[in-house]
Amino acid sequence: MSESLDASAPNADATVAQVIDTIAETTSDVRTAIFTERGHSDSVNPTGDEQLAADLRADEIFEQRLLAIDGVASYASEEREDVTTATGRLHVAVDPLDGSSNLEPNSGMGTIFAVYTERPPTSGRNLVAAGFVIYGPVTSMLVARDDRVREYLLEDGEKRLVDNEVTVPEDPTVFGFGGGVDSWTDEFEPVAEEIREELKLRYGGAMVADINQVLTYGGVFAYPALESRPEGKLRLQFEGHPMAYIVESAGGSSSNGDGSLLSAEPDGLHERTPLYLGNDELIDRIESAVER
């Protein structure tokens, strides 16, 4: 475990900015990989999910370019078993191509990233920045840093600021729940049914798109504990922590059913978690129902 880092130090700020810029600059090459690497790879990631060639290519590009930054000490990815190390003080964790199962039907995909002061696996309280990219009709990036969320449009690797302070709208409109009704637990199903009666369904199979709906319209996204999978499906380090950091920075809440996702510290790099993100009142209701 590395020593704790003062995230306010000027060199740390510069490294965070360089990580964000490097990810923005890399998105054009990831879009190319989405177009050219559409086949299966005959391999699985460390948690058993099938990897597409685009997953592996995106991971390769991000690893190479992020570890080339002087201040980056390690690179962790959903697509690889272990952490790759270099010299530096900050640590980057990436889901290189979130929602890659949407490649075949040409639906939403993205990249999720998180910058930690300690090497993963580690607590979400050690985050200093997080964000995601959406490869939609346009390429956009949301970045949470210094208690503020900003949105950029990306073109040829260049960022253009379009919203200097993204916040979760106060009046929730949409919900997206993963796992399937037949798999929900007895604790989650009643509160889920209540929310389904109140809000509009928006669920696209890529977490980046579903969270962006919550940030745009207000509401809740959940991938709960399931009867068949009580540990949940999504990964705490690569999806839970960064998305919780973004939503909480935008004025919303996160939970694993027992408090903020940011307080959860994984025992292993690829640990899964139940996950609930959105407007405060909705997360409070769900947490009260499913609290472990």
Backbone torsions as a table, in degrees:
resi	resn	phi	psi	omega
1	MET	NA	131.9	179.0
2	SER	-76.6	160.7	175.9
3	GLU	-68.7	154.9	179.2
4	SER	-65.9	150.6	-176.1
5	LEU	-119.6	137.4	172.0
6	ASP	-74.4	105.2	-174.1
7	ALA	-68.5	-11.5	178.9
8	SER	-86.2	-7.0	-178.9
9	ALA	-61.6	140.1	-176.1
10	PRO	-56.2	-39.7	-178.7
11	ASN	-67.3	-33.1	176.6
12	ALA	-67.3	-43.6	177.7
13	ASP	-58.2	-42.1	-179.6
14	ALA	-65.5	-38.8	178.9
15	THR	-66.5	-43.4	177.7
16	VAL	-58.6	-46.1	179.5
17	ALA	-60.9	-38.5	-179.7
18	GLN	-70.0	-36.3	175.7
19	VAL	-61.2	-48.1	-179.1
20	ILE	-61.1	-45.9	-179.8
21	ASP	-64.4	-38.8	-179.6
22	THR	-65.5	-41.6	177.2
23	ILE	-62.9	-43.4	177.9
24	ALA	-59.9	-44.5	-178.3
25	GLU	-67.0	-25.7	-176.4
26	THR	-84.0	-15.2	-173.3
27	THR	-61.7	-31.0	178.5
28	SER	-63.8	-39.4	179.1
29	ASP	-71.5	-32.7	175.9
30	VAL	-67.9	-40.7	175.8
31	ARG	-59.9	-38.5	176.6
32	THR	-63.3	-41.4	178.5
33	ALA	-63.6	-38.3	177.1
34	ILE	-60.3	-36.1	-178.3
35	PHE	-77.7	-39.9	-171.5
36	THR	-96.3	-25.9	-174.1
37	GLU	-108.3	67.0	-171.5
38	ARG	-93.7	-3.6	-175.2
39	GLY	-88.2	175.6	175.9
40	HIS	-84.3	156.4	-175.4
41	SER	-106.5	-6.5	-175.8
42	ASP	61.6	30.5	176.7
43	SER	-140.9	165.7	178.0
44	VAL	-125.6	157.2	177.4
45	ASN	-82.2	178.1	-174.1
46	PRO	-61.3	-18.3	177.8
47	THR	-105.2	14.1	170.4
48	GLY	91.5	4.5	178.3
49	ASP	-81.3	140.8	178.4
50	GLU	-62.9	135.5	178.3
51	GLN	-99.8	135.7	171.4
52	LEU	-91.0	161.0	177.7
53	ALA	-59.0	-34.1	179.1
54	ALA	-66.0	-36.1	175.2
55	ASP	-57.3	-48.9	-175.6
56	LEU	-68.3	-39.2	179.9
57	ARG	-67.5	-43.6	178.7
58	ALA	-61.9	-42.5	178.6
59	ASP	-61.5	-43.7	-179.8
60	GLU	-61.3	-43.7	-178.6
61	ILE	-65.5	-47.6	-178.1
62	PHE	-64.0	-42.4	179.5
63	GLU	-58.5	-48.4	-176.9
64	GLN	-61.0	-44.4	-172.6
65	ARG	-82.1	-34.4	-179.7
66	LEU	-74.7	-38.1	178.4
67	LEU	-71.2	-15.2	176.7
68	ALA	-76.4	-11.3	177.7
69	ILE	-78.1	128.4	-173.3
70	ASP	-55.7	-38.2	-174.9
71	GLY	-84.9	-0.2	-177.8
72	VAL	-92.3	119.2	-175.2
73	ALA	-92.4	-23.6	179.9
74	SER	-157.7	158.2	178.8
75	TYR	-130.6	122.7	176.0
76	ALA	-120.5	144.0	-175.7
77	SER	-141.3	147.6	174.5
78	GLU	-60.9	-21.2	-174.1
79	GLU	-92.4	-1.7	-177.6
80	ARG	-135.2	151.9	-172.0
81	GLU	-67.9	-43.9	-170.1
82	ASP	-120.0	167.4	176.6
83	VAL	-82.3	134.9	175.0
84	THR	-96.3	130.7	-172.3
85	THR	-111.0	156.3	174.4
86	ALA	-145.9	-159.1	175.7
87	THR	-106.5	138.1	-179.0
88	GLY	157.7	-169.1	-175.3
89	ARG	-122.1	-18.1	-177.9
90	LEU	-112.5	157.8	-172.1
91	HIS	-128.8	131.8	-175.2
92	VAL	-113.9	131.1	174.8
93	ALA	-118.5	136.8	-170.9
94	VAL	-137.7	137.4	160.2
95	ASP	-100.7	99.1	-168.0
96	PRO	-61.8	-37.8	-178.4
97	LEU	-142.6	80.4	178.7
98	ASP	-66.8	133.7	179.6
99	GLY	79.2	25.6	-176.6
100	SER	-64.8	-18.1	174.3
101	SER	-65.1	-15.2	176.5
102	ASN	-82.4	0.4	-178.0
103	LEU	-62.7	-45.3	-177.0
104	GLU	-60.9	-46.0	177.7
105	PRO	-85.5	5.7	178.5
106	ASN	58.9	51.0	177.0
107	SER	-110.5	-173.7	-170.3
108	GLY	-62.4	142.1	175.6
109	MET	-144.5	167.4	178.9
110	GLY	-167.2	-173.9	175.2
111	THR	-127.4	135.6	175.9
112	ILE	-115.4	137.1	178.7
113	PHE	-139.4	154.0	-179.6
114	ALA	-144.3	140.6	179.3
115	VAL	-116.8	119.2	-176.2
116	TYR	-112.3	154.8	172.9
117	THR	-87.4	-10.1	175.8
118	GLU	-128.7	153.3	-177.6
119	ARG	-69.0	131.4	174.5
120	PRO	-63.8	149.4	3.9
121	PRO	-75.9	135.9	-176.4
122	THR	-155.1	169.3	-179.5
123	SER	-70.4	151.1	173.9
124	GLY	-67.5	-15.6	176.3
125	ARG	-69.9	-10.4	177.6
126	ASN	-95.9	13.9	175.2
127	LEU	-80.1	141.7	171.9
128	VAL	-117.7	-13.1	176.8
129	ALA	-166.0	153.5	174.7
130	ALA	-157.2	160.2	179.1
131	GLY	-172.4	177.3	174.3
132	PHE	-148.4	155.2	176.3
133	VAL	-114.2	140.3	173.2
134	ILE	-114.8	124.5	175.5
135	TYR	-93.3	74.0	-177.9
136	GLY	-103.4	-154.1	174.6
137	PRO	-54.4	-34.1	166.1
138	VAL	-122.9	161.6	176.1
139	THR	-95.0	122.6	-179.1
140	SER	-126.5	157.6	179.8
141	MET	-136.1	132.1	170.8
142	LEU	-110.4	134.3	-177.6
143	VAL	-129.3	125.8	174.0
144	ALA	-103.0	125.8	-178.5
145	ARG	-162.0	137.4	177.4
146	ASP	55.8	43.4	176.0
147	ASP	63.3	24.4	177.8
148	ARG	-140.2	145.6	176.8
149	VAL	-113.1	127.9	178.9
150	ARG	-118.0	148.6	177.7
151	GLU	-116.5	136.7	178.7
152	TYR	-126.1	149.9	163.7
153	LEU	-98.0	140.8	-177.6
154	LEU	-115.2	133.0	175.6
155	GLU	-142.9	120.8	-177.7
156	ASP	52.9	37.5	176.6
157	GLY	81.9	-2.7	179.3
158	GLU	-95.5	138.2	179.9
159	LYS	-94.3	138.4	171.1
160	ARG	-127.7	116.9	-177.2
161	LEU	-67.6	128.5	178.1
162	VAL	-120.0	-17.3	176.8
163	ASP	-150.2	116.9	-174.9
164	ASN	-83.6	-11.5	-179.3
165	GLU	-154.5	86.9	177.2
166	VAL	-75.8	130.1	176.2
167	THR	-132.4	152.2	176.2
168	VAL	-70.7	121.9	178.9
169	PRO	-56.9	144.0	-174.9
170	GLU	-68.8	-32.3	-178.5
171	ASP	-99.2	104.3	-175.9
172	PRO	-67.4	145.2	-176.5
173	THR	-124.8	-36.4	-169.0
174	VAL	-124.1	157.8	172.1
175	PHE	-140.3	154.7	172.2
176	GLY	-145.7	119.2	-178.7
177	PHE	-120.5	126.1	179.2
178	GLY	-92.5	171.3	172.9
179	GLY	98.0	-25.8	178.9
180	GLY	88.7	137.5	-176.0
181	VAL	-55.7	-41.1	-176.8
182	ASP	-66.0	-17.2	-177.8
183	SER	-101.0	-9.6	-177.0
184	TRP	-66.6	151.5	178.2
185	THR	-78.0	164.0	178.1
186	ASP	-63.8	-26.8	179.3
187	GLU	-75.7	-39.9	-175.3
188	PHE	-80.8	-35.3	-172.0
189	GLU	-56.8	-45.7	-177.9
190	PRO	-62.5	-44.4	-180.0
191	VAL	-70.5	-32.1	175.5
192	ALA	-64.5	-40.9	178.9
193	GLU	-65.6	-38.1	176.2
194	GLU	-59.7	-47.7	-177.3
195	ILE	-67.4	-35.3	177.4
196	ARG	-61.9	-29.9	178.2
197	GLU	-76.2	-21.3	-173.1
198	GLU	-97.7	-31.6	-170.7
199	LEU	-120.9	171.7	-179.9
200	LYS	-95.6	138.7	-179.9
201	LEU	-73.1	128.9	170.6
202	ARG	-140.7	105.8	-178.0
203	TYR	-145.8	116.1	-172.0
204	GLY	-114.9	-0.7	177.8
205	GLY	83.1	4.4	172.8
206	ALA	-131.6	121.7	-173.8
207	MET	-59.5	-37.1	-179.5
208	VAL	-58.3	-43.2	-179.2
209	ALA	-70.1	-39.4	-178.9
210	ASP	-67.8	-40.6	177.0
211	ILE	-68.5	-36.4	178.1
212	ASN	-63.8	-33.3	174.7
213	GLN	-62.1	-43.8	179.7
214	VAL	-63.7	-42.5	179.6
215	LEU	-68.8	-26.3	-178.8
216	THR	-85.8	-41.9	-171.6
217	TYR	-114.8	-12.2	-171.8
218	GLY	80.6	148.6	-179.4
219	GLY	143.3	-145.9	-174.2
220	VAL	-149.7	141.7	169.5
221	PHE	-120.9	136.6	179.6
222	ALA	-143.1	137.3	162.5
223	TYR	-123.2	94.3	-167.5
224	PRO	-78.8	173.2	164.8
225	ALA	-61.9	139.2	-178.5
226	LEU	-114.6	158.4	176.3
227	GLU	-57.2	-40.3	-178.0
228	SER	-86.8	-13.1	-176.6
229	ARG	-146.2	75.3	-175.6
230	PRO	-62.8	-21.0	178.9
231	GLU	-81.0	-3.4	-176.8
232	GLY	83.3	-177.2	-178.0
233	LYS	-112.5	-39.1	-171.7
234	LEU	-80.2	154.8	-174.9
235	ARG	-90.0	131.5	-177.5
236	LEU	-62.2	-48.2	-172.5
237	GLN	-70.5	-34.8	-171.7
238	PHE	-101.2	-21.9	-178.3
239	GLU	-125.5	-48.2	-176.7
240	GLY	-63.7	-54.7	-179.0
241	HIS	-60.1	-55.0	-176.2
242	PRO	-62.9	-39.5	179.9
243	MET	-70.1	-35.1	175.2
244	ALA	-63.6	-42.3	179.3
245	TYR	-61.2	-41.1	179.6
246	ILE	-67.1	-50.9	-176.1
247	VAL	-65.2	-42.6	178.7
248	GLU	-66.7	-36.5	176.5
249	SER	-65.7	-24.9	178.9
250	ALA	-91.1	8.5	175.7
251	GLY	94.6	7.4	178.0
252	GLY	-100.5	-164.5	-177.6
253	SER	-130.2	160.3	173.3
254	SER	-134.6	157.6	176.8
255	SER	-158.2	151.2	167.8
256	ASN	-105.9	12.3	-175.3
257	GLY	98.4	-6.4	-176.7
258	ASP	-146.3	34.5	-179.1
259	GLY	118.3	176.7	-177.2
260	SER	-57.4	138.8	175.1
261	LEU	-60.8	-27.7	-177.5
262	LEU	-67.2	-23.4	179.7
263	SER	-83.7	-10.7	-178.0
264	ALA	-78.9	132.0	178.6
265	GLU	-116.6	114.6	-175.8
266	PRO	-71.1	147.7	173.8
267	ASP	-80.0	-27.2	179.8
268	GLY	-133.9	160.5	-175.1
269	LEU	-60.4	-37.4	-173.2
270	HIS	-107.6	26.1	-179.5
271	GLU	-62.4	139.0	178.4
272	ARG	-92.6	165.4	179.9
273	THR	-153.7	144.8	162.5
274	PRO	-63.7	152.7	-170.2
275	LEU	-149.3	129.4	-180.0
276	TYR	-137.6	124.6	-173.9
277	LEU	-139.4	135.3	175.4
278	GLY	155.5	-152.6	-179.8
279	ASN	-61.1	144.3	-174.8
280	ASP	-51.8	-49.7	-173.7
281	GLU	-63.4	-39.2	-179.9
282	LEU	-68.4	-41.2	179.0
283	ILE	-67.3	-38.2	176.3
284	ASP	-60.6	-42.4	179.5
285	ARG	-63.3	-46.0	-179.1
286	ILE	-65.3	-44.9	-178.6
287	GLU	-61.8	-39.5	178.4
288	SER	-62.2	-33.7	-177.7
289	ALA	-77.0	-37.4	-170.0
290	VAL	-107.7	-0.5	-172.1
291	GLU	-47.5	129.8	-173.6
292	ARG	-90.0	NA	NA
